[in-house]
Amino acid sequence: MQNIECIKILKTEDDFLNIIIGGTFLGSGGGGPIEAGISMMNEILSLKREIKVLLPNEIENPKDLYGAVLAFVGSPTEGAKGIDFDSPVSALDTLKIYTPSKKIDFTLLIELGGGNSLVPILVAGKKDIFVIDGDGAGRAVPQIQNTVYALNANATPAVFSNGPKGEVGKVKIDNIITMGNISKEQVPDKLEEYCLELCETKEFGGLGAMALYLMNGEELQENIIPKTLSFSYFIGKMIREAINSNDNQSFLEKVKENLTKLGLEFYSFDNGEVIEVIKPNPESKNSLDQGLVKIKNKNEDILTLYYINESLFATILFKGEKTEKIWAMAPDLICYLSNEDYGTFSNVEIKKGMNVHVIGLKANEKMRNKKIIDSFMEILKKTNIYQGDYIKIEDLHK
């Protein structure tokens, strides 16, 4: 990402579409559906306001300015049914009582995704504050503890707020959460567990907005992956240009060419058809979506993706063989491309019969910290997807 020109202002529909599409691709099937991002984009555009974007080291008086991570937590399937714009603003407004100045000056992305990339931008627009160019993962993640924020920053105090959907909003809730008698390392797990239980109540309806990881500008600099908002902007722009191109070079060739120009090492499963999709039961009260996707290419090789909101594990069965091989696993990225519609999509939007390509990318080195890797492996073990150790994607494809 060193060669990416960092964005400084977000204003136009193209700006926001680039971030939505790039975030969806890098989100590895998670981070919220595209339509959720577009609904937030339209709300932002209605504000008729420029949103300033700063790198962590560009904050003036960093000791005195405070920001917080903002995200929707819960089921992407519920998010696809419609989201509210007030709950993340309400969460941030409640959290500001913990700052010395009783105000918050900037917002932070927890992850990249078609929806969650836009949440802090939306709130920054509504509050007329700036957003930081960076996030906690460089992809989307199923749990708070899967981010670099969880390594050193304090997750609490946090606020979890509901919104006006169905039973939701009949009782307005801004739940202030502090935790004691446990170690700092245990807080993200307990916070996640508590908020997912809240999600399952009728007052939340499967989805809530969270403000957490309150930090000043100085603390922020060591607790974030910088430039990922600009990176997703560039990736989104590249995908949109490729999907709308009229020349003889194919959509996939164009995207691959640009990934190569960026110096990215990538691995691809090309020209596949989705032959099976197992999605979560609509009646399930589980606040995380668990499912499976099978894709067959023209060689009749079959790639199987396992997801918990995000695609976390992939295996490949080559034609004529009886044993699957591991293709990729989180925290490395497992990204969708398609030469239809927006050029990419999330696990919420995938359907049987779609023509897709899958791109594997190395995770940011900060995400290969042992604690973060262990947090992903624990999820895979608990869901009986995989019981082994993490293997880097570049080692799987030697």
N, C-alpha and C positions, 0 to 999 in steps of 0.2 A: 504493500500500500504506500510505499515511500514515494512513488511517482504520481500518485493521485493528487490532482489539484483540489484543495479543500474548499468546500462550499462555505459561503459566508452569510448568504441571505436566502431564505425560502419565501417565495411569493406567488409563483404562477402554478397553474394546473400541471404543467409539464414537470416542474420541480417536485411536486408531491407525488405524481404518478411514477417518476423515476425512483423515488424512495420506496413506494409501495411495491413496485415490481422487483426492484433489487432486493428489498427486504424479504419478499416472498421467496425468491430464489435462494438466498443465503440462509433463510430460516429453516431450510431442510424439512419442509412439509408442515412446519408449525409457525407459531407467532401470530396466528389469527388469519382469517380468510381475507382475500382481496377486497371483497365487497364491504367488509368492516372498515378497511383502510379508506376506501372510496367515500363511504359515508362521512368519515371524519374529515377527509379532504374537503368535501363540499361545505362542511361546517366551518373549517378554517378559511376557505375562500370567501365565505359570507362575512367574515370579520374585516376583510379588506385591509389586512395588516401585514407588513413585512415581519418575518421572524428571524432574528439574528442568531447565527450559529458560531460558537467559539470552541476552539480547542482548549483543553484544560490549562495549558501554559499561557493562554492569552487572557485569562481572567485578571483584571486589575483588582488590587487589594484582596487577594484570595483568602486571607485569614478572616475577613469580615463578611464575605458573601457566602450564602448557604444555598444548597440545592438538594433535591431528593429524586430518587428513582420512582417512576410512575408506570404502572402496567395494569392490564386486566388479568385477573387470575381466575382459572376455572376451565370450563369446557369450551373449546373452539366451536363445537356444534351449536351450543347455546349462543355464542357470539355471532354465528352466521344468521341467527334469527332476528338479530337487531341489538344494537348497543345504545347506551345512553351517553350523553356528553357531560353530564353534571357530576357523576360520581367521582371521576379522577380529580376534578377541580375541588370538590368538597373534601376529598382525602388530603389534598395538598394544603388547603386552607386550614384544616384542623391540625396538621402536623407542624405548621409554622409557629405554634405556641412554644415549641421547644427550642427555637432559635433565639439568640441574645437580642436581635433586633425585632423579633416577632414578625419577620417577613421572610419570604423565600425568593431568591434572585434568579435561579436557573433550574431547569429540569433535566433529567437523565433518562436514557433508555435502559431498560433492564436487558433487552435482547433485540435482535433483528427479526422482523416479520411483517407480513402485509398489514396486520392490525397494530401490533404493539410498537412498531417503529413510529407510528403516528400519534400514539397517546401522549407522550411528553411534548410533542410538537403542538398538538391541539391545545394542551393546557398552557404552554408557553404563549400561544397566540391569544388565548382568552385572558391571561393575566398580564400580557405585555411584558414578558421577561424573556430571557434568552435560553436556548437549548444547547447542550454540549455535544460536540462531534465525537461520539464514542458510545460504547455500550459495555455490558458486562459479560458478553459471550462470543460475539462475532458470528452468532447463529441464534436460533431459538432453542430454548431449553424447557424441559417439563417442570423443573423445580428450582426454587430460589437458590438452593445450595449448589446448583450446577454452574454458578457464575463466579467470576473473579472477585466480585464484591464480597462474596462470602468468605474469602480468604483472610481479610484483615479489617474490613469495615464493620460497624455495628448495625445489624439489621433493624433493631428496635431502638427507640420508640418507632412504631409504625401505625398507620391508620388504614382500616379496611372499610370501604363504603359501598352501599348498595345503590341501585338505580331503579327507575320507574318501569319495570317490566312485569306484567301479570300481577301476582301478589306483591312483587317487589315494589317498594316505594310507598306502599300503604303505611308502613312504619319506616321513616327515614332513619338510617343507621350510619353513624360514623363511629366505628369501633376503634378506640385508642388501645393499642397493645403494647405493654411493657412486660418483660419477663425477668424473673429472678430465680435464684437458687439453681441455676444451670450455667454451664460454661458458655463463653461467647461462641465457641465452635458448634454448640448444640442448638443455638437460637434459630438459625435458618430452618432446620428440620422441624422444630416445634412450631415455628411461625407458620410454615407451609401447611403442616398438619391441621393446625387450628383454623386457618383460613379456608382450607378445602372443606372442613366440616361445616363452617358457616355457609359456604357456597351451596351446600346441599339443603339448606333450609328454604322454606317458601319465601322468606323475606329477601333472599339473595337470588334464588332461581337459577343456580348453576354458575353464576358469574358475579364477580365483584371487582372494584378498583382499589388498588393498593398504592400507598405512598410509604416508602421505606428508605433505608440507607441514607439518612440525613447526614450530609457532609459539608464542610466548608471547602472552598476552592483549593486550598493547600492539601487537605486530606484526599481530595478527589484525584489528584495527579498520579498517585501511586495505586489507585484502586479502580482503574478503568482500562479498557482496550481503546486507545484513541483512533480517530480517523475512520471508524467503521460506518458512520452515517454518510460521509463523503464516498466511501467505497461502495456502499449499497446504491447511492445515487448514480455513480458511474456505471455500475453493473446494470442497473435498471434502464438507464439511457441506452446502453449497448444492446440490451435485449429488445427494447422497443424499436430501435433503429433496424435491428435484424428482422424483426417480425413484419415491419412495414416496407422492407426493401423490395425493389422490383427488378434487381439485377439477377444474373444467372447463378450466383453463388447461393447455396442453400442456407436456410436459417441456421442450422446446426454448424455448418462450416464457418459462418460469420462469427457466431458466438465463440467457437473454439479458437478461431484466429485472434480474436480480441483477448481471450483469456491468456493465450500465449504471449501476446504483446505486453500484457501486464506482468509477465514473468511467473505466472502461476502454474504450478505442477498440478495437473488434473487427470482424472481417470473417468472413462465414459462407457456407458452401456447404451448403445445407439439403436434408434429405429425399432422401439418396442411397442407392443400392444398390451394394454392392461387386460389381463385375462381373468383376474379374480380380485375382488375387493371385499374384505371382511371389516365392517365398520361396527362401532359400539352400538349396543341395543338402545334404541331411542327411549325406552322406559327405564334404562339404568340410571341410578342416582350417583354414579361415579363422576366426580368432577374432572377427571382426566380421561381423554378419549384414547382407548387402546384399540389397535386394529392391525391389519395386515394387507399388503398389496403384492400381487404377483404380475410380473411383466415378462412377456416372451418376445424375443427379437427375431429377425429374419433367419438367423442360424438355428432357431429353436432352442436357444439357451434361455433359462428362466431365472430372472432376478427376483428375489423375495425380500420385501422391505417390511420391517416390524416397527410399529410406531406407538409411542405413548405421547399423544399430541404431536410431537416431532418424530421424524424418522431417526431411529437410534441404532439400527442394526440391519445389515443386508447380507444375504447369502446368494451365491450363484450356483446353479446346476447346469453344467455344460451338457449339450446334447450327447447322448451315448454313455454318459457317466451315471453312476448310482449314488455318489456321495456329493453333497453340497460343500462348497468352499466358502469361507467368509470373504465378503467383498468389501465391507467397510463397517465401522462402528463409531458411535459418538465417543468423544467430542468431535471427531472429524465430521465433515459436512456431507450430507447425502441430498443432492439438490435436483429438483425437477425442471425440465425444459419441455416445451411443446410448441410446435409451429402453428398453433391455433390460439385464438382469443388474445390473452395478454402475454403469451410466451412462457408463462410459468404458472404455478398453482400450488395450493396447499393440500394437505391430506383431507381437509374438509371438502374440497372441491373435486377430488379425483373420482372418476367413474369408470366402470368396465367399458372396454371398447376404445378408450382414448389412446391416441398415438403419442408416445412420450420418449424422451431421452433422460438418462440419469447421469449426473456429473458428481464425482467424488472429489472433495477438496480437503487439504490438510487444515486442521484446526489451528487457530492462532497459538503460538507457543505458550502464552499465558494460560491457555485452556488445557495444556498438557501437564499442569501441576498435578502431583500425585493425589492431593485431596479432591480435586475436581474429577480426575479420572475415576477415583474410588467411588465418588458419588454417582457417576453414571453406571459403573459396574454393579453397584448395589441395586439400582433400578432394574437392570437387565436380569439380575439373579432373582429378585423378588417376583418378577413377572414371568419367570421360567423361559426367558428368551435365550439367555446365554449364561453359562456358569464359569467361563474361563477368565483369563486376564486380558487386559487391553492390548491390542496390536495396532500399531500405527498403519495408516492406509498405505503409505509408501512401502512399508515392509510386506504388506499383503500382496502388493502388485509388483514385487521384484521379478 
